C-alpha cells in the first residue's frame, strides 16, 4: 500500500515536471534560450572525436549532464520530461527519494560535459530532487576542439568550423597547443585562402612545389604568429574582450584591405595593427565582419 502511495505521488510529480517542461519550451520561443538536450552523435561528429578511454565509476556533477545518446528529444536541457513515459518516470521516482540503491548511469564525457548512454530517467529524477552528483560509469571521448557544458548553439557552430579547419590543415598536430578558435565562424575560409595564397608565393620564391603541410606551418610561423605578437604587444585584445586572437587576425586582414583601398597601396601588418589600436570603438571593418558572422 505504501509503495502504491509513493507511485501515485511520483505520477503527480511527473505531471508537474511535464508542465514545467512545456512552460520552458513556450518561453524559449520568446527568449531564444536553448531548451533541447544535445545529441551526442551530433556533437561528436561536429567536433571530430579522436580517441576514447574508460574512466571507470565516479560521481559526476548532475548539472554538467547536457545531452543524451538516444533520448535527447525526450527531455529538456534541464532533463524535464517531454515525450517520455510517465509510468516509467514515476516508477524510478517511487523507487527512491535520493537515488541511493539505483544502479549507476552510463555516460560519455566530452570536456567537462556529459552525455547519457543509459539512465536518462535517473538523471531526470536527480535534477528534480536537486541532487548535486550522481554515480556514473564514464567513458571519456577526446575531440579535436574543446567542449564545455556551457557551450551555446553558436559556440558549437564555431567549434564545428574550427574542427573542420583543423581536419583540413592538421595544424593542431603540426603545432601542438595552438588556439585558433574564432567567434567569427565564417572566417575559417579566410584562413584557408591565406594559406593557399601563401603556398603559391612560397612556390614562386623557392622555385619548387611546396607541400600543403609545409605551407601551413610556414604560414602559421611566419605570417600568423608575427601578427598575433604585435596584437599582444599593443594590448589590442583589451579593446575587444569578447573576441579571440584569431578573430583579430581576420579583422586586421579586413582592415588592411580597407586601408589599401583608401590609400592605393599595400599597408604592412604593423601599420594596420597600430592604426586599429588607436580606434576607441569598432569601425566599419568590424561592422562588416560582424554582419558576415554565422548566426
C-alpha positions in Angstrom: 0.0 0.0 0.0 2.9 2.3 0.9 4.6 1.7 -2.4 1.3 2.5 -4.2 1.2 5.8 -2.4 4.7 6.6 -3.5 3.9 5.7 -7.1 0.8 8.0 -7.2 2.8 10.8 -5.6 5.5 10.3 -8.2 2.9 10.4 -11.0 1.8 13.8 -9.7 5.5 14.9 -9.7 5.8 13.8 -13.3 2.7 15.8 -14.4 4.2 18.9 -12.7 7.5 18.3 -14.4 5.8 18.0 -17.7 4.1 21.3 -17.1 7.4 22.9 -16.3 8.9 21.5 -19.5 6.0 22.9 -21.5 6.5 26.3 -19.9 10.2 26.2 -20.6 9.6 25.5 -24.3 7.0 28.2 -24.6 9.3 30.8 -23.0 12.2 29.7 -25.3 10.2 31.0 -28.3 10.4 34.5 -26.9 13.9 34.4 -25.3 15.7 32.2 -27.9 17.2 30.2 -25.0 18.3 26.6 -25.7 15.9 24.1 -24.1 16.7 20.9 -26.0 19.1 18.3 -24.9 22.2 18.0 -27.1 22.6 14.9 -29.3 25.9 13.1 -28.5 26.3 11.8 -32.1 25.8 15.3 -33.5 28.4 16.9 -31.2 30.9 14.0 -31.6 30.7 14.4 -35.4 30.9 18.2 -35.4 33.9 18.3 -33.1 35.7 15.4 -34.7 36.2 12.8 -31.9 39.7 11.4 -31.9 40.0 8.7 -29.2 38.2 7.0 -26.3 39.2 5.7 -22.9 37.3 4.2 -20.0 37.4 6.3 -16.8 35.5 3.8 -14.6 32.9 4.5 -11.9 32.9 8.0 -10.4 30.5 10.7 -9.1 29.8 13.4 -11.7 28.0 16.8 -11.4 24.4 16.4 -12.4 24.3 20.0 -13.8 27.1 19.1 -16.3 24.9 16.4 -18.0 23.8 18.3 -21.1 22.9 15.6 -23.6 22.0 12.1 -24.5 23.0 9.4 -26.9 19.5 8.2 -28.0 16.9 10.1 -26.0 17.8 13.7 -26.5 14.3 14.5 -27.7 12.6 13.0 -24.7 13.8 15.6 -22.2 14.6 19.3 -22.0 18.1 20.7 -21.4 17.4 20.5 -17.6 16.1 16.9 -18.0 12.4 17.8 -17.6 10.3 15.1 -19.3 8.8 16.0 -22.7 7.8 12.8 -24.5 8.9 10.1 -22.1 6.6 7.7 -20.4 5.0 8.9 -17.1 4.7 5.4 -15.8 8.4 4.7 -16.1 9.4 8.1 -14.7 7.1 7.5 -11.7 8.5 4.0 -11.1 12.0 5.3 -10.9 10.9 8.2 -8.7 8.9 5.9 -6.4 11.9 3.6 -6.0 13.9 6.1 -4.1 14.0 9.6 -2.7 17.7 10.2 -3.1 18.8 7.7 -5.9 20.6 5.5 -3.4 20.4 1.9 -4.4 19.8 2.5 -8.1 22.4 1.3 -10.5 24.9 3.9 -11.8 24.2 5.6 -15.1 26.5 5.3 -18.1 27.8 8.4 -19.8 30.2 9.8 -22.4 32.4 12.7 -21.2 33.4 15.4 -23.7 35.4 18.1 -21.9 33.6 18.9 -18.7 30.2 17.9 -20.2 28.4 14.5 -20.1 26.0 12.7 -22.4 23.8 9.9 -21.1 24.2 6.4 -22.6 21.9 4.7 -20.1 20.0 6.3 -17.2 18.1 9.3 -18.6 15.2 8.8 -16.2 17.6 8.6 -13.3 19.2 11.9 -14.3 15.7 13.5 -14.7 14.9 12.4 -11.1 18.2 13.6 -9.8 17.6 17.0 -11.3 14.1 17.1 -9.8 15.5 16.2 -6.4 18.3 18.8 -6.9 20.9 16.1 -6.2 24.3 17.6 -6.9 26.1 14.4 -8.1 25.2 11.0 -9.5 27.2 7.8 -9.8 28.2 7.0 -13.3 30.4 4.8 -15.4 32.3 7.3 -17.5 33.8 6.9 -21.0 35.9 9.9 -21.9 35.9 10.9 -25.6 38.6 13.3 -26.8 37.6 15.8 -29.5 39.7 17.9 -31.8 38.5 21.1 -30.2 37.5 21.6 -26.6 33.8 21.4 -25.5 32.2 22.7 -22.3 28.8 22.2 -20.7 28.1 25.9 -21.1 28.6 26.0 -24.9 25.6 27.5 -26.6 24.5 26.6 -30.2 26.5 29.5 -31.8 29.6 28.4 -29.9 29.1 24.8 -31.1 28.8 26.0 -34.7 32.1 27.9 -34.4 33.8 25.0 -32.8 32.5 22.8 -35.6 34.0 25.1 -38.2 37.3 25.1 -36.2 37.3 21.3 -36.2 36.8 21.3 -39.9 39.7 23.7 -40.3 42.0 21.6 -38.2 41.0 18.4 -40.1 41.9 20.2 -43.3 45.2 21.7 -42.1 46.2 19.3 -39.4 47.7 22.4 -37.7 46.9 21.1 -34.2 49.2 18.2 -34.8 51.9 20.2 -36.7 51.9 22.8 -33.9 50.6 21.3 -30.7 48.9 23.6 -28.3 47.7 26.1 -30.8 44.4 28.0 -30.3 42.8 29.5 -33.4 39.2 29.4 -32.1 37.2 32.2 -33.5 33.8 33.8 -32.8 33.7 35.0 -36.5 32.7 31.5 -37.6 32.5 32.2 -41.3 36.1 33.4 -41.4 37.9 30.0 -41.3 37.6 30.1 -45.1 39.6 33.3 -45.0 42.4 31.5 -43.1 42.4 28.7 -45.7 42.5 31.2 -48.5 45.5 32.9 -46.8 47.3 29.5 -46.6 46.6 28.8 -50.3 48.0 32.2 -51.4 51.0 31.8 -49.1 51.7 28.4 -50.6 51.5 29.9 -54.1 54.1 32.6 -53.3 56.3 30.1 -51.5 56.4 28.1 -54.7 57.5 31.1 -56.6 60.2 32.1 -54.1 61.6 28.5 -53.7 61.1 27.6 -57.4 59.7 24.2 -56.5 56.5 22.5 -55.4 55.6 23.3 -51.8 53.6 20.7 -49.9 50.4 21.8 -48.2 51.8 20.8 -44.8 54.9 22.9 -45.4 52.8 25.9 -46.4 50.5 25.5 -43.3 53.4 25.6 -40.8 55.3 28.3 -42.7 52.1 30.5 -42.8 51.5 29.9 -39.1 55.1 30.6 -38.1 55.9 33.5 -40.4 52.5 35.2 -41.1 50.0 34.4 -38.3 52.2 34.4 -35.3 54.0 37.7 -36.0 50.6 39.5 -36.4 49.4 38.0 -33.1 52.7 39.0 -31.4 52.0 42.6 -32.4 48.4 42.4 -31.2 49.7 41.2 -27.8 52.4 43.8 -27.6 50.0 46.6 -28.2 47.3 45.2 -25.9 44.6 45.3 -28.5 42.7 42.4 -27.0 41.7 44.6 -24.1 39.6 46.7 -26.5 37.8 43.5 -27.8 37.3 41.3 -24.7 34.6 39.2 -26.4 36.9 38.3 -29.3 39.8 35.9 -29.8 43.3 36.4 -31.2 42.3 34.5 -34.3 39.3 36.9 -34.7 41.7 39.8 -34.5 43.9 38.3 -37.2 41.0 38.2 -39.6 39.8 41.6 -38.5 43.2 43.1 -39.3 43.3 41.4 -42.7 40.0 43.2 -43.4 41.4 46.4 -42.1 44.5 46.2 -44.3 42.2 45.7 -47.3 40.3 48.8 -46.3 43.4 50.9 -45.9 44.8 49.6 -49.3 41.5 50.6 -51.0 41.6 54.1 -49.4 45.3 54.8 -49.8 46.0 52.9 -53.0 49.0 50.9 -51.8 49.7 47.9 -49.6 49.9 48.5 -45.8 52.1 46.4 -43.7 50.6 44.5 -40.8 52.4 46.6 -38.1 50.8 49.8 -39.5 47.4 48.1 -39.6 47.8 47.0 -36.0 48.9 50.4 -34.9 46.0 52.1 -36.7 43.3 49.8 -35.3 44.8 50.1 -31.8 44.2 53.8 -31.8 40.5 53.4 -32.5 38.3 53.8 -29.5 35.4 51.7 -30.9 34.8 49.2 -33.6 34.6 50.8 -37.0 33.3 49.9 -40.4 35.5 46.8 -40.7 34.2 45.2 -37.5 30.6 46.0 -38.6 31.1 44.2 -41.9 32.9 41.3 -40.2 30.1 41.1 -37.6 27.5 41.0 -40.4 29.3 38.1 -42.0 29.3 36.1 -38.8 27.3 32.8 -38.9 24.3 33.1 -36.6 
